[in-house]
Amino acid sequence: MEIKVLGPGCPKCTALSESVERIAKEMEIDYELEKVSDLDKIMGYGVFMTPGLVVDGEVKSVGKVPSPEEIKKMLKK
Amino acid sequence: MNWQKEWKYLLWILLAFLGCFFLPVGWARFDAAVLEAFHLVKWYAREHVLLCLIPAFFIAGAIGVFISQGAVMKYLGAGANKIIAYGVASVSGAILAVCSCTILPLFAGIYRMGAGLGPATAFLYSGPAINVLAIVLTASVLGPEMGIARGLGAIVFSIVIGLLMAVIFREDDRHRQEGIPMAMPEEQTSRSLWQNGLYFFSMVGILVFANWGETQSTEGLWALIYSAKWLITSGFSILFAVILVRWFGLALWKVVMAAAAVLVSALVFPDTPVIPFTVGFIGLSVITSLDKGELGQWFTSSWDFAKQILPLLLIGVLIAGFLLGRVGNEGMIPSDWVARAVGGNSWQANFFASIAGAFMYFATLTEVPILQGLIGAGMGKGPALALLLAGPALSLPNMLVIRSVLGTKKTLVFVCLVVVMATLSGILFGAFF
């Protein structure tokens, strides 16, 4: 699974990537996490409110740090 | 000894040693400046944290959680009405930009996918200046007229700058991406607009009246409000508590417990209203932080602001105190230097303040203590506003990011427009106040 956390490096973006990583490990998913901080690339996903979460190319959440339960749902296929 | 690995430590130790060896302790100006730094921190802690910053954190947190940002972005989208887009862009910073790190992605989004260059630059200019925390702290530390001038100046001039950018570069829309839809956050509305409005109104009421300043005369409406300010604040608090119970599903017994604690502390300390006020906020914090639902999110979001901003502000106040001292005292920088550079309300003073503000980097809110120090050292009110308007909107690092979005030419024009507009508004403001 390809996970991307979009954000220019604000505290919320760090919080999201930490939370995602923890949950992905808990769920024992085979994943690759990339932090995207380049604005051009972030815009390429149509995301303008950071942090954004992209799972396998699909934008799952924008503008907030979702709760652990929400993240679990987003990581399930 | 492995010098290849150890030389860095040696360098640090040498630097620290030299620093200590030549520490200018005993030099009167240095000693005074260190004392000034601590005096200023103490003054902030006493005057601005409990009554002003803490309520402002809760309001900023509430804006992040309870206001639908997607609804605002609709007016800045690709198909939006141009005139409305400028208006919304100029004021929406108050709602969208509660944290300065969200401004640049939003700006890039409005430019690339949304309403275009004009509204995007309008948003970029006004956003950092009109967020709640910035306005509240400016008004509380530098005076209400400065807070209002900052807000109004930012809104009016952002529209002017946005329109000028759009006119200058009217041919140039090729950087726009078509076809990529904006990803909107999900909507969650359980309350109507007026219910949310009343909720924010009650919080702003608490903030404004708790900080109501003493007036010089003892008669008239303002003095009357001042003498009754704690009664009015209590009134707003009761309204606020009722709203929380009725519309936010807060358990009545929790609110009653908190209110009882406030009442008891008010009866025990009738002469220091700060104590019941603080007890009230502790009660609110306990209740919301233990909540699992949206009230819990509200507390988390407020807490994040506090965690992020308080350390920066502490360092900012220490540095401002060390360099510039309190009002009427000198820090490391002699007052006549400041007065010579940015005193009075001349063209040069305003221009110099705008340029300095445009290139300097201010961490969130630290522009306020620094400006207070400068005003105390003789900076004119006009240049102060010029620096407030140009400062948070631009800095060398964010110019580089803006350049990566807009390209060199547009960025240069934008920076020039900001400097010119900030200078103009400084001169206007300085002429009247």
Contacts between the chains, C-beta under 8 A, distances in Angstrom:
chain1	res1	chain2	res2	distance
A	7	B	105	7.8
A	8	B	101	6.2
A	8	B	104	6.4
A	8	B	105	6.4
A	8	B	401	7.8
A	9	B	101	7.4
A	10	B	99	6.5
A	10	B	101	3.5
A	10	B	102	7.0
A	11	B	101	7.8
A	11	B	304	6.7
A	11	B	307	7.8
A	11	B	308	5.6
A	12	B	99	7.6
A	12	B	304	7.2
A	39	B	104	6.6
A	39	B	105	6.3
A	39	B	108	4.9
A	39	B	401	6.7
A	39	B	404	6.5
A	39	B	405	6.0
A	40	B	404	7.1
A	40	B	405	7.7
A	42	B	105	6.1
A	42	B	108	7.7
A	43	B	105	7.9
A	43	B	108	5.5
A	43	B	109	6.4
A	43	B	112	5.1
A	43	B	113	7.0
A	43	B	177	7.0
A	43	B	180	7.7
A	44	B	177	7.9
A	44	B	180	7.1
A	45	B	180	7.9
A	45	B	183	6.8
A	46	B	113	6.5
A	46	B	180	4.7
A	46	B	181	5.4
A	46	B	182	5.3
A	46	B	183	4.5
A	47	B	105	7.4
A	47	B	109	7.6
A	47	B	183	5.1
A	48	B	73	7.7
A	48	B	105	5.2
A	48	B	106	5.4
A	48	B	108	6.6
A	48	B	109	2.3
A	48	B	110	7.2
A	48	B	113	6.9
A	48	B	114	7.7
A	48	B	182	6.4
A	48	B	183	7.8
A	49	B	69	6.3
A	49	B	73	7.8
A	49	B	96	8.0
A	49	B	102	6.7
A	49	B	105	6.8
A	49	B	106	6.6
A	49	B	109	7.6
A	49	B	185	6.4
A	50	B	101	7.6
A	50	B	102	6.3
A	50	B	105	4.9
A	52	B	183	7.0
A	59	B	183	4.4
A	61	B	185	7.6
A	62	B	183	4.8
A	62	B	184	7.2
A	62	B	185	5.2
A	63	B	69	6.0
A	63	B	185	4.4
A	64	B	185	6.5
